[in-house]
Amino acid sequence: MESKVKRMITTTTPTVEGYAVEGYLGIVSGEAVMGANMFKDMFAGIRDIVGGRSGAYEEELRKAKEIAIKEMQDNARQLGANAILSVDQDYETVGSNGSMLMVSASGTAVRIS
């Protein structure tokens, strides 16, 4: 059985080798925001920290990045794109006291062939 969801080529480069851009469909983005309670919960498990790194914290950041990229890809699909070029990811603290972390991804939705 063939999957109904086709693969979305997602790249940080402005082109995809071996493909031509048929049309530029617009800028797409996706965001994921993590609240401060998540940070408190992670630091309660400080035992995870090895060599100055927190495995739990890194895993939460990975999840947020995946959510932002998936949202961006979903937005591109709605425009009829089969690729996203020049993807940029950013991490920002938000809120009046920087109590939340936002992970964002943006790029240019295109049709390639």
MOPAC internal coordinates of N, CA, C and O (Angstrom, degrees):
PM7 1SCF
backbone

  N    0.0000 0     0.00 0     0.00 0    0    0    0
  C    1.4482 1     0.00 0     0.00 0    1    0    0
  C    1.5273 1   108.96 1     0.00 0    2    1    0
  O    1.2310 1   120.28 1   -51.79 1    3    2    1
  N    1.3004 1   117.07 1   128.21 1    3    2    1
  C    1.4673 1   121.97 1  -178.93 1    5    3    2
  C    1.5222 1   109.97 1   -84.81 1    6    5    3
  O    1.2310 1   121.08 1   -42.31 1    7    6    5
  N    1.3182 1   115.53 1   137.69 1    7    6    5
  C    1.4618 1   120.92 1   179.55 1    9    7    6
  C    1.5270 1   110.11 1   -68.59 1   10    9    7
  O    1.2310 1   120.67 1   -39.39 1   11   10    9
  N    1.3422 1   116.32 1   140.61 1   11   10    9
  C    1.4574 1   120.82 1   177.65 1   13   11   10
  C    1.5226 1   111.72 1   -75.64 1   14   13   11
  O    1.2310 1   120.44 1   157.83 1   15   14   13
  N    1.3418 1   116.76 1   -22.17 1   15   14   13
  C    1.4596 1   120.88 1  -179.67 1   17   15   14
  C    1.5227 1   108.48 1   -90.09 1   18   17   15
  O    1.2310 1   120.79 1   -64.89 1   19   18   17
  N    1.3101 1   116.09 1   115.11 1   19   18   17
  C    1.4546 1   120.33 1   178.92 1   21   19   18
  C    1.5200 1   109.57 1   -83.56 1   22   21   19
  O    1.2310 1   121.12 1   -28.77 1   23   22   21
  N    1.3092 1   115.47 1   151.23 1   23   22   21
  C    1.4513 1   122.26 1  -179.40 1   25   23   22
  C    1.5217 1   110.12 1   -64.26 1   26   25   23
  O    1.2310 1   121.36 1   -46.60 1   27   26   25
  N    1.3314 1   114.99 1   133.40 1   27   26   25
  C    1.4623 1   121.81 1   177.04 1   29   27   26
  C    1.5219 1   106.92 1  -102.27 1   30   29   27
  O    1.2310 1   120.28 1   -65.66 1   31   30   29
  N    1.3287 1   117.08 1   114.34 1   31   30   29
  C    1.4593 1   119.94 1   175.36 1   33   31   30
  C    1.5222 1   107.28 1   -70.77 1   34   33   31
  O    1.2310 1   120.83 1   -56.33 1   35   34   33
  N    1.3167 1   116.03 1   123.67 1   35   34   33
  C    1.4601 1   122.15 1  -177.24 1   37   35   34
  C    1.5198 1   107.53 1  -128.92 1   38   37   35
  O    1.2310 1   120.75 1   -63.05 1   39   38   37
  N    1.3404 1   116.18 1   116.95 1   39   38   37
  C    1.4606 1   119.55 1  -172.68 1   41   39   38
  C    1.5270 1   112.01 1  -141.92 1   42   41   39
  O    1.2310 1   121.14 1   -27.47 1   43   42   41
  N    1.3078 1   115.43 1   152.53 1   43   42   41
  C    1.4611 1   120.31 1   176.53 1   45   43   42
  C    1.5283 1   111.64 1   -82.36 1   46   45   43
  O    1.2310 1   120.15 1   171.31 1   47   46   45
  N    1.3157 1   117.32 1    -8.69 1   47   46   45
  C    1.4629 1   121.37 1  -178.35 1   49   47   46
  C    1.5314 1   110.71 1   -85.56 1   50   49   47
  O    1.2310 1   119.83 1   -22.16 1   51   50   49
  N    1.3380 1   117.92 1   157.84 1   51   50   49
  C    1.4658 1   120.64 1  -179.30 1   53   51   50
  C    1.5306 1   114.09 1   -81.49 1   54   53   51
  O    1.2310 1   120.16 1   174.15 1   55   54   53
  N    1.3332 1   117.30 1    -5.85 1   55   54   53
  C    1.4622 1   122.31 1   178.81 1   57   55   54
  C    1.5257 1   108.26 1  -143.37 1   58   57   55
  O    1.2310 1   121.17 1   -13.60 1   59   58   57
  N    1.3398 1   115.37 1   166.40 1   59   58   57
  C    1.4603 1   121.62 1   172.94 1   61   59   58
  C    1.5234 1   106.18 1  -120.71 1   62   61   59
  O    1.2310 1   120.93 1   -62.42 1   63   62   61
  N    1.3125 1   115.82 1   117.58 1   63   62   61
  C    1.4609 1   120.71 1  -176.73 1   65   63   62
  C    1.5243 1   110.57 1   -55.75 1   66   65   63
  O    1.2310 1   121.16 1   -48.76 1   67   66   65
  N    1.3389 1   115.38 1   131.24 1   67   66   65
  C    1.4496 1   121.06 1   178.71 1   69   67   66
  C    1.5200 1   114.56 1    87.85 1   70   69   67
  O    1.2310 1   120.00 1   179.39 1   71   70   69
  N    1.3207 1   117.61 1    -0.61 1   71   70   69
  C    1.4651 1   122.52 1  -179.83 1   73   71   70
  C    1.5226 1   109.77 1  -124.89 1   74   73   71
  O    1.2310 1   121.41 1   -30.95 1   75   74   73
  N    1.3210 1   114.91 1   149.05 1   75   74   73
  C    1.4647 1   120.44 1   175.02 1   77   75   74
  C    1.5248 1   108.77 1  -109.83 1   78   77   75
  O    1.2310 1   120.47 1   -37.84 1   79   78   77
  N    1.3228 1   116.71 1   142.16 1   79   78   77
  C    1.4610 1   121.04 1   176.83 1   81   79   78
  C    1.5232 1   108.16 1   -79.12 1   82   81   79
  O    1.2310 1   120.65 1   -60.12 1   83   82   81
  N    1.3321 1   116.37 1   119.88 1   83   82   81
  C    1.4699 1   122.08 1   177.47 1   85   83   82
  C    1.5156 1   111.00 1   -84.02 1   86   85   83
  O    1.2310 1   120.84 1   146.32 1   87   86   85
  N    1.3369 1   116.01 1   -33.68 1   87   86   85
  C    1.4503 1   118.94 1  -178.53 1   89   87   86
  C    1.5161 1   112.20 1  -168.09 1   90   89   87
  O    1.2310 1   121.76 1   -34.79 1   91   90   89
  N    1.3125 1   114.23 1   145.21 1   91   90   89
  C    1.4622 1   122.04 1   176.69 1   93   91   90
  C    1.5243 1   107.37 1   -95.75 1   94   93   91
  O    1.2310 1   120.35 1   -55.44 1   95   94   93
  N    1.3309 1   116.94 1   124.56 1   95   94   93
  C    1.4601 1   121.21 1  -172.51 1   97   95   94
  C    1.5204 1   114.04 1  -104.54 1   98   97   95
  O    1.2310 1   120.13 1   170.27 1   99   98   97
  N    1.3193 1   117.36 1    -9.73 1   99   98   97
  C    1.4550 1   120.10 1   176.87 1  101   99   98
  C    1.5223 1   113.08 1   128.55 1  102  101   99
  O    1.2310 1   121.68 1    -7.74 1  103  102  101
  N    1.2967 1   114.40 1   172.26 1  103  102  101
  C    1.4666 1   122.09 1   178.71 1  105  103  102
  C    1.5183 1   108.24 1   -82.52 1  106  105  103
  O    1.2310 1   120.71 1   -44.46 1  107  106  105
  N    1.3252 1   116.25 1   135.54 1  107  106  105
  C    1.4589 1   121.93 1   176.59 1  109  107  106
  C    1.5236 1   108.99 1  -124.68 1  110  109  107
  O    1.2310 1   121.01 1   -26.30 1  111  110  109
  N    1.3251 1   115.68 1   153.70 1  111  110  109
  C    1.4674 1   118.85 1   179.87 1  113  111  110
  C    1.5170 1   109.99 1  -148.85 1  114  113  111
  O    1.2310 1   121.67 1   -14.93 1  115  114  113
  N    1.3160 1   114.40 1   165.07 1  115  114  113
  C    1.4571 1   122.53 1   175.63 1  117  115  114
  C    1.5138 1   108.22 1  -148.78 1  118  117  115
  O    1.2310 1   120.73 1   -32.06 1  119  118  117
  N    1.3216 1   116.21 1   147.94 1  119  118  117
  C    1.4613 1   120.92 1  -177.86 1  121  119  118
  C    1.5159 1   110.16 1  -136.06 1  122  121  119
  O    1.2310 1   121.43 1   -26.95 1  123  122  121
  N    1.3280 1   114.86 1   153.05 1  123  122  121
  C    1.4675 1   122.04 1   172.06 1  125  123  122
  C    1.5159 1   106.14 1  -141.56 1  126  125  123
  O    1.2310 1   120.51 1   -48.82 1  127  126  125
  N    1.3321 1   116.62 1   131.18 1  127  126  125
  C    1.4643 1   121.47 1  -178.94 1  129  127  126
  C    1.5266 1   108.27 1  -117.97 1  130  129  127
  O    1.2310 1   121.28 1   -49.18 1  131  130  129
  N    1.3321 1   115.16 1   130.82 1  131  130  129
  C    1.4600 1   121.47 1   178.89 1  133  131  130
  C    1.5227 1   107.57 1  -112.67 1  134  133  131
  O    1.2310 1   120.72 1   -47.51 1  135  134  133
  N    1.3340 1   116.23 1   132.49 1  135  134  133
  C    1.4550 1   121.34 1  -178.04 1  137  135  134
  C    1.5118 1   113.76 1   -83.88 1  138  137  135
  O    1.2310 1   121.11 1   -11.57 1  139  138  137
  N    1.3198 1   115.49 1   168.43 1  139  138  137
  C    1.4610 1   122.79 1  -176.72 1  141  139  138
  C    1.5186 1   112.13 1   -64.19 1  142  141  139
  O    1.2310 1   119.61 1   147.71 1  143  142  141
  N    1.3358 1   118.35 1   -32.29 1  143  142  141
  C    1.4654 1   120.06 1  -179.40 1  145  143  142
  C    1.5216 1   111.14 1   -59.56 1  146  145  143
  O    1.2310 1   120.67 1   145.90 1  147  146  145
  N    1.3285 1   116.32 1   -34.10 1  147  146  145
  C    1.4510 1   120.02 1   178.02 1  149  147  146
  C    1.5231 1   109.62 1   -61.17 1  150  149  147
  O    1.2310 1   120.10 1   139.92 1  151  150  149
  N    1.3405 1   117.42 1   -40.08 1  151  150  149
  C    1.4595 1   120.59 1   179.85 1  153  151  150
  C    1.5238 1   110.93 1   -66.74 1  154  153  151
  O    1.2310 1   120.39 1   138.20 1  155  154  153
  N    1.3477 1   116.86 1   -41.80 1  155  154  153
  C    1.4626 1   120.06 1   178.68 1  157  155  154
  C    1.5211 1   110.50 1   -61.20 1  158  157  155
  O    1.2310 1   120.56 1   136.18 1  159  158  157
  N    1.3320 1   116.54 1   -43.82 1  159  158  157
  C    1.4622 1   120.54 1   179.52 1  161  159  158
  C    1.5186 1   111.37 1   -62.25 1  162  161  159
  O    1.2310 1   120.71 1   140.20 1  163  162  161
  N    1.3266 1   116.25 1   -39.80 1  163  162  161
  C    1.4639 1   119.05 1  -179.22 1  165  163  162
  C    1.5170 1   110.88 1   -67.51 1  166  165  163
  O    1.2310 1   120.40 1   137.22 1  167  166  165
  N    1.3241 1   116.85 1   -42.78 1  167  166  165
  C    1.4545 1   119.11 1  -177.33 1  169  167  166
  C    1.5298 1   111.92 1   -73.59 1  170  169  167
  O    1.2310 1   120.26 1   162.25 1  171  170  169
  N    1.3362 1   117.12 1   -17.75 1  171  170  169
  C    1.4570 1   119.75 1   173.16 1  173  171  170
  C    1.5267 1   109.28 1   -65.88 1  174  173  171
  O    1.2310 1   120.63 1   150.93 1  175  174  173
  N    1.3019 1   116.41 1   -29.07 1  175  174  173
  C    1.4694 1   122.10 1   176.30 1  177  175  174
  C    1.5127 1   110.74 1   -95.51 1  178  177  175
  O    1.2310 1   120.22 1  -133.12 1  179  178  177
  N    1.3004 1   117.18 1    46.88 1  179  178  177
  C    1.4710 1   122.83 1  -175.60 1  181  179  178
  C    1.5280 1   111.97 1   -57.67 1  182  181  179
  O    1.2310 1   120.53 1   163.27 1  183  182  181
  N    1.3243 1   116.59 1   -16.73 1  183  182  181
  C    1.4664 1   119.70 1   178.86 1  185  183  182
  C    1.5246 1   111.81 1   -59.60 1  186  185  183
  O    1.2310 1   120.33 1   159.56 1  187  186  185
  N    1.3437 1   116.97 1   -20.44 1  187  186  185
  C    1.4664 1   120.29 1  -179.66 1  189  187  186
  C    1.5222 1   112.75 1   -71.69 1  190  189  187
  O    1.2310 1   120.44 1   164.83 1  191  190  189
  N    1.3190 1   116.76 1   -15.17 1  191  190  189
  C    1.4610 1   119.31 1  -174.95 1  193  191  190
  C    1.5215 1   109.55 1   -76.25 1  194  193  191
  O    1.2310 1   121.60 1   -58.22 1  195  194  193
  N    1.3296 1   114.55 1   121.78 1  195  194  193
  C    1.4614 1   121.56 1   178.41 1  197  195  194
  C    1.5200 1   106.88 1  -131.03 1  198  197  195
  O    1.2310 1   120.79 1   -56.92 1  199  198  197
  N    1.3106 1   116.10 1   123.08 1  199  198  197
  C    1.4643 1   118.77 1   178.59 1  201  199  198
  C    1.5094 1   113.06 1    63.06 1  202  201  199
  O    1.2310 1   119.80 1  -149.74 1  203  202  201
  N    1.3411 1   117.99 1    30.26 1  203  202  201
  C    1.4567 1   120.81 1   177.84 1  205  203  202
  C    1.5151 1   114.10 1    83.63 1  206  205  203
  O    1.2310 1   119.68 1  -174.11 1  207  206  205
  N    1.3314 1   118.21 1     5.89 1  207  206  205
  C    1.4632 1   121.20 1  -179.80 1  209  207  206
  C    1.5180 1   109.64 1  -117.05 1  210  209  207
  O    1.2310 1   120.63 1   -36.50 1  211  210  209
  N    1.3087 1   116.40 1   143.50 1  211  210  209
  C    1.4576 1   121.33 1   177.69 1  213  211  210
  C    1.5225 1   109.21 1  -108.66 1  214  213  211
  O    1.2310 1   121.02 1   -68.05 1  215  214  213
  N    1.3216 1   115.65 1   111.95 1  215  214  213
  C    1.4630 1   120.36 1   179.41 1  217  215  214
  C    1.5159 1   112.24 1   -61.77 1  218  217  215
  O    1.2310 1   120.18 1   141.60 1  219  218  217
  N    1.3414 1   117.26 1   -38.40 1  219  218  217
  C    1.4682 1   120.64 1  -179.98 1  221  219  218
  C    1.5233 1   110.78 1   -65.91 1  222  221  219
  O    1.2310 1   120.46 1   136.78 1  223  222  221
  N    1.3311 1   116.73 1   -43.22 1  223  222  221
  C    1.4628 1   121.45 1   179.73 1  225  223  222
  C    1.5251 1   110.51 1   -63.60 1  226  225  223
  O    1.2310 1   120.60 1   135.41 1  227  226  225
  N    1.3308 1   116.46 1   -44.59 1  227  226  225
  C    1.4642 1   120.57 1   179.53 1  229  227  226
  C    1.5219 1   111.13 1   -63.43 1  230  229  227
  O    1.2310 1   120.14 1   142.21 1  231  230  229
  N    1.3246 1   117.34 1   -37.79 1  231  230  229
  C    1.4633 1   120.66 1   178.36 1  233  231  230
  C    1.5236 1   111.00 1   -65.06 1  234  233  231
  O    1.2310 1   119.81 1   138.74 1  235  234  233
  N    1.3255 1   117.97 1   -41.26 1  235  234  233
  C    1.4702 1   121.01 1   177.50 1  237  235  234
  C    1.5240 1   111.01 1   -64.03 1  238  237  235
  O    1.2310 1   120.19 1   140.79 1  239  238  237
  N    1.3235 1   117.25 1   -39.21 1  239  238  237
  C    1.4673 1   120.16 1   177.12 1  241  239  238
  C    1.5257 1   110.68 1   -65.29 1  242  241  239
  O    1.2310 1   120.41 1   140.09 1  243  242  241
  N    1.3389 1   116.83 1   -39.91 1  243  242  241
  C    1.4657 1   120.46 1   177.43 1  245  243  242
  C    1.5282 1   110.35 1   -60.91 1  246  245  243
  O    1.2310 1   120.60 1   135.75 1  247  246  245
  N    1.3354 1   116.45 1   -44.25 1  247  246  245
  C    1.4666 1   120.44 1   179.29 1  249  247  246
  C    1.5239 1   110.65 1   -61.37 1  250  249  247
  O    1.2310 1   120.32 1   136.08 1  251  250  249
  N    1.3245 1   116.99 1   -43.92 1  251  250  249
  C    1.4645 1   120.92 1   179.88 1  253  251  250
  C    1.5256 1   110.48 1   -62.90 1  254  253  251
  O    1.2310 1   120.49 1   139.14 1  255  254  253
  N    1.3211 1   116.66 1   -40.86 1  255  254  253
  C    1.4655 1   120.57 1   178.45 1  257  255  254
  C    1.5269 1   110.46 1   -62.98 1  258  257  255
  O    1.2310 1   120.27 1   136.74 1  259  258  257
  N    1.3366 1   117.09 1   -43.26 1  259  258  257
  C    1.4634 1   121.05 1   178.62 1  261  259  258
  C    1.5254 1   111.45 1   -62.01 1  262  261  259
  O    1.2310 1   120.44 1   138.99 1  263  262  261
  N    1.3284 1   116.77 1   -41.01 1  263  262  261
  C    1.4721 1   120.91 1   178.33 1  265  263  262
  C    1.5248 1   110.48 1   -62.26 1  266  265  263
  O    1.2310 1   120.29 1   133.64 1  267  266  265
  N    1.3354 1   117.06 1   -46.36 1  267  266  265
  C    1.4651 1   121.29 1  -179.00 1  269  267  266
  C    1.5250 1   110.85 1   -62.76 1  270  269  267
  O    1.2310 1   120.06 1   137.52 1  271  270  269
  N    1.3266 1   117.50 1   -42.48 1  271  270  269
  C    1.4694 1   120.78 1  -179.56 1  273  271  270
  C    1.5219 1   110.47 1   -67.69 1  274  273  271
  O    1.2310 1   120.06 1   137.10 1  275  274  273
  N    1.3421 1   117.49 1   -42.90 1  275  274  273
  C    1.4719 1   120.02 1   179.02 1  277  275  274
  C    1.5245 1   110.69 1   -61.81 1  278  277  275
  O    1.2310 1   120.03 1   137.36 1  279  278  277
  N    1.3314 1   117.56 1   -42.64 1  279  278  277
  C    1.4620 1   120.76 1   178.49 1  281  279  278
  C    1.5300 1   110.63 1   -61.49 1  282  281  279
  O    1.2310 1   120.55 1   137.79 1  283  282  281
  N    1.3297 1   116.56 1   -42.21 1  283  282  281
  C    1.4627 1   120.87 1   178.09 1  285  283  282
  C    1.5304 1   110.02 1   -62.32 1  286  285  283
  O    1.2310 1   120.06 1   135.86 1  287  286  285
  N    1.3343 1   117.50 1   -44.14 1  287  286  285
  C    1.4646 1   121.19 1   179.15 1  289  287  286
  C    1.5230 1   111.51 1   -63.87 1  290  289  287
  O    1.2310 1   120.14 1   139.29 1  291  290  289
  N    1.3220 1   117.34 1   -40.71 1  291  290  289
  C    1.4698 1   120.83 1   177.68 1  293  291  290
  C    1.5218 1   110.67 1   -61.17 1  294  293  291
  O    1.2310 1   120.32 1   137.72 1  295  294  293
  N    1.3343 1   117.00 1   -42.28 1  295  294  293
  C    1.4679 1   121.19 1   177.52 1  297  295  294
  C    1.5238 1   110.87 1   -62.66 1  298  297  295
  O    1.2310 1   120.25 1   140.58 1  299  298  297
  N    1.3219 1   117.12 1   -39.42 1  299  298  297
  C    1.4687 1   120.96 1   179.13 1  301  299  298
  C    1.5304 1   110.72 1   -66.24 1  302  301  299
  O    1.2310 1   120.30 1   138.45 1  303  302  301
  N    1.3295 1   117.03 1   -41.55 1  303  302  301
  C    1.4710 1   120.59 1   178.27 1  305  303  302
  C    1.5287 1   111.12 1   -59.56 1  306  305  303
  O    1.2310 1   120.84 1   140.80 1  307  306  305
  N    1.3347 1   116.00 1   -39.20 1  307  306  305
  C    1.4717 1   120.05 1   179.86 1  309  307  306
  C    1.5290 1   111.17 1   -63.18 1  310  309  307
  O    1.2310 1   120.45 1   154.21 1  311  310  309
  N    1.3216 1   116.75 1   -25.79 1  311  310  309
  C    1.4691 1   120.83 1   177.35 1  313  311  310
  C    1.5226 1   111.96 1   -86.29 1  314  313  311
  O    1.2310 1   119.99 1   173.41 1  315  314  313
  N    1.3360 1   117.63 1    -6.59 1  315  314  313
  C    1.4606 1   121.40 1  -178.63 1  317  315  314
  C    1.5180 1   113.40 1    91.20 1  318  317  315
  O    1.2310 1   119.80 1  -163.58 1  319  318  317
  N    1.3067 1   117.99 1    16.42 1  319  318  317
  C    1.4712 1   122.29 1  -178.38 1  321  319  318
  C    1.5235 1   110.70 1   -80.98 1  322  321  319
  O    1.2310 1   121.38 1   -25.86 1  323  322  321
  N    1.3236 1   114.96 1   154.14 1  323  322  321
  C    1.4622 1   120.25 1   170.89 1  325  323  322
  C    1.5264 1   111.18 1  -122.47 1  326  325  323
  O    1.2310 1   120.80 1  -172.56 1  327  326  325
  N    1.3459 1   116.08 1     7.44 1  327  326  325
  C    1.4699 1   120.77 1   176.60 1  329  327  326
  C    1.5259 1   109.44 1  -157.54 1  330  329  327
  O    1.2310 1   121.62 1   -23.61 1  331  330  329
  N    1.3277 1   114.50 1   156.39 1  331  330  329
  C    1.4651 1   121.00 1   173.64 1  333  331  330
  C    1.5208 1   106.45 1  -129.39 1  334  333  331
  O    1.2310 1   121.28 1   -55.68 1  335  334  333
  N    1.3261 1   115.16 1   124.32 1  335  334  333
  C    1.4612 1   121.46 1  -177.81 1  337  335  334
  C    1.5239 1   111.08 1  -105.42 1  338  337  335
  O    1.2310 1   121.04 1   -19.23 1  339  338  337
  N    1.3230 1   115.62 1   160.77 1  339  338  337
  C    1.4755 1   123.48 1   174.31 1  341  339  338
  C    1.5206 1   112.75 1    53.50 1  342  341  339
  O    1.2310 1   120.90 1  -135.64 1  343  342  341
  N    1.3353 1   115.89 1    44.36 1  343  342  341
  C    1.4669 1   120.60 1  -178.74 1  345  343  342
  C    1.5283 1   110.11 1   -68.86 1  346  345  343
  O    1.2310 1   121.56 1   -43.94 1  347  346  345
  N    1.3335 1   114.63 1   136.06 1  347  346  345
  C    1.4701 1   122.02 1   176.90 1  349  347  346
  C    1.5180 1   107.53 1  -127.28 1  350  349  347
  O    1.2310 1   120.96 1   -41.86 1  351  350  349
  N    1.3247 1   115.76 1   138.14 1  351  350  349
  C    1.4608 1   120.95 1   176.57 1  353  351  350
  C    1.5166 1   108.17 1  -116.38 1  354  353  351
  O    1.2310 1   121.23 1   -35.19 1  355  354  353
  N    1.3389 1   115.26 1   144.81 1  355  354  353
  C    1.4608 1   119.75 1  -178.00 1  357  355  354
  C    1.5170 1   108.99 1  -141.87 1  358  357  355
  O    1.2310 1   120.95 1   -29.35 1  359  358  357
  N    1.3156 1   115.79 1   150.65 1  359  358  357
  C    1.4604 1   123.32 1   178.17 1  361  359  358
  C    1.5156 1   107.23 1  -125.69 1  362  361  359
  O    1.2310 1   120.25 1   -52.54 1  363  362  361
  N    1.3408 1   117.13 1   127.46 1  363  362  361
  C    1.4702 1   121.86 1  -178.28 1  365  363  362
  C    1.5239 1   109.66 1  -137.29 1  366  365  363
  O    1.2310 1   120.56 1   -33.12 1  367  366  365
  N    1.3199 1   116.54 1   146.88 1  367  366  365
  C    1.4636 1   119.33 1   168.64 1  369  367  366
  C    1.5134 1   107.08 1   -89.04 1  370  369  367
  O    1.2310 1   120.86 1   -39.99 1  371  370  369
  N    1.3299 1   115.95 1   140.01 1  371  370  369
  C    1.4577 1   121.49 1  -179.28 1  373  371  370
  C    1.5179 1   109.37 1  -132.40 1  374  373  371
  O    1.2310 1   120.64 1   -13.33 1  375  374  373
  N    1.3028 1   116.38 1   166.67 1  375  374  373
  C    1.4584 1   121.86 1  -177.77 1  377  375  374
  C    1.5091 1   109.63 1   100.98 1  378  377  375
  O    1.2310 1   120.92 1   -17.52 1  379  378  377
  N    1.3150 1   115.85 1   162.48 1  379  378  377
  C    1.4640 1   120.72 1  -175.14 1  381  379  378
  C    1.5143 1   112.63 1   -62.49 1  382  381  379
  O    1.2310 1   119.99 1   151.36 1  383  382  381
  N    1.3315 1   117.62 1   -28.64 1  383  382  381
  C    1.4593 1   119.62 1   179.01 1  385  383  382
  C    1.5285 1   111.77 1  -121.32 1  386  385  383
  O    1.2310 1   120.55 1  -157.55 1  387  386  385
  N    1.3190 1   116.56 1    22.45 1  387  386  385
  C    1.4586 1   120.66 1   179.51 1  389  387  386
  C    1.5155 1   112.39 1    64.95 1  390  389  387
  O    1.2310 1   120.68 1  -147.69 1  391  390  389
  N    1.3329 1   116.30 1    32.31 1  391  390  389
  C    1.4558 1   121.05 1  -173.78 1  393  391  390
  C    1.5281 1   113.86 1   -81.88 1  394  393  391
  O    1.2310 1   120.03 1   176.05 1  395  394  393
  N    1.3198 1   117.56 1    -3.95 1  395  394  393
  C    1.4566 1   120.11 1  -179.15 1  397  395  394
  C    1.5268 1   109.27 1  -131.56 1  398  397  395
  O    1.2310 1   121.37 1   -27.49 1  399  398  397
  N    1.3177 1   114.99 1   152.51 1  399  398  397
  C    1.4597 1   121.24 1   178.32 1  401  399  398
  C    1.5191 1   108.41 1  -115.01 1  402  401  399
  O    1.2310 1   120.68 1   -50.52 1  403  402  401
  N    1.3317 1   116.31 1   129.48 1  403  402  401
  C    1.4530 1   121.23 1   177.76 1  405  403  402
  C    1.5215 1   108.70 1  -111.23 1  406  405  403
  O    1.2310 1   121.23 1   -49.04 1  407  406  405
  N    1.3231 1   115.25 1   130.96 1  407  406  405
  C    1.4517 1   121.83 1   173.56 1  409  407  406
  C    1.5206 1   105.99 1  -109.54 1  410  409  407
  O    1.2310 1   120.20 1   -53.52 1  411  410  409
  N    1.3250 1   117.22 1   126.48 1  411  410  409
  C    1.4551 1   120.11 1   179.99 1  413  411  410
  C    1.5279 1   110.28 1  -126.29 1  414  413  411
  O    1.2310 1   121.46 1   -28.54 1  415  414  413
  N    1.3141 1   114.82 1   151.46 1  415  414  413
  C    1.4594 1   122.16 1   176.03 1  417  415  414
  C    1.5207 1   107.29 1  -134.70 1  418  417  415
  O    1.2310 1   120.43 1   -43.16 1  419  418  417
  N    1.3221 1   116.78 1   136.84 1  419  418  417
  C    1.4671 1   120.11 1   177.49 1  421  419  418
  C    1.5244 1   109.48 1  -144.32 1  422  421  419
  O    1.2310 1   121.39 1   -24.22 1  423  422  421
  N    1.3101 1   114.94 1   155.78 1  423  422  421
  C    1.4584 1   120.65 1   179.59 1  425  423  422
  C    1.5169 1   110.10 1  -170.68 1  426  425  423
  O    1.2310 1   120.92 1     4.72 1  427  426  425
  N    1.3201 1   115.85 1  -175.28 1  427  426  425
  C    1.4670 1   122.47 1  -179.54 1  429  427  426
  C    1.5161 1   109.84 1  -105.11 1  430  429  427
  O    1.2310 1   120.62 1   -61.26 1  431  430  429
  N    1.3318 1   116.42 1   118.74 1  431  430  429
  C    1.4546 1   121.82 1   177.77 1  433  431  430
  C    1.5188 1   108.88 1   -77.08 1  434  433  431
  O    1.2310 1   120.79 1   -47.53 1  435  434  433
  N    1.3499 1   116.10 1   132.47 1  435  434  433
  C    1.4618 1   121.26 1  -178.49 1  437  435  434
  C    1.5192 1   110.66 1  -140.44 1  438  437  435
  O    1.2310 1   121.31 1   -17.98 1  439  438  437
  N    1.3269 1   115.10 1   162.02 1  439  438  437
  C    1.4835 1   122.29 1   167.08 1  441  439  438
  C    1.5195 1   105.09 1  -105.06 1  442  441  439
  O    1.2310 1   120.82 1   -53.30 1  443  442  441
  N    1.3199 1   116.04 1   126.70 1  443  442  441
  C    1.4592 1   120.14 1   177.00 1  445  443  442
  C    1.5260 1   109.99 1  -120.42 1  446  445  443
  O    1.2310 1   121.23 1   -22.11 1  447  446  445
  N    1.3195 1   115.24 1   157.89 1  447  446  445
  C    1.4835 1   119.62 1   177.08 1  449  447  446
  C    1.5149 1   108.69 1  -143.36 1  450  449  447
  O    1.2310 1   120.10 1   180.00 1  451  450  449

